[in-house]
Amino acid sequence: MGNPSVADIKYGRVAPGICVRDIQAAHAFYSGVLGFRKVFENGTPVGFMVLKKDGAEIHLSQKRDHQPSTVNVAHMFVDDVAALYAVARPPV
C-alpha cells in the first residue's frame, strides 16, 4: 500500500468548541431554548460540556474572562429556520 493522502480520509461531523463565561447559563439556553441535551460534563465545578441534538454537537468550555465577539464560531443547519427563530427570539 502507498502513502495515504487527504483524499483517502473521510471526515465525519464537526463539533465546534464554544467558550462561554457562564457554562450553566449557556447550558440553560442550548437545552431550554434550542432543545439540546447534555451528554457529558467534566470538572468540579463543571468546566466542559458536550451537548447534542439530532446530528448536531456543541462543546462548551467555561472561560470566565471570555470576551464575546461578533466572530462566527459555528453554523447550525436546520430544516426550518423560521420555526427556530420563532422559538429562539426573546419575547416582545
Sequence and secondary structure as in RCSB ss.txt:
>XXXX:A:sequence
MGNPSVADIKYGRVAPGICVRDIQAAHAFYSGVLGFRKVFENGTPVGFMVLKKDGAEIHLSQKRDHQPSTVNVAH
MFVDDVAALYAVARPPV
>XXXX:A:secstr
     GGG        EEEES HHHHHHIIIIIT  EEEEEETTTT EEEEEETTEEEEEEE TT    S     
   S HHHHHHHHS   
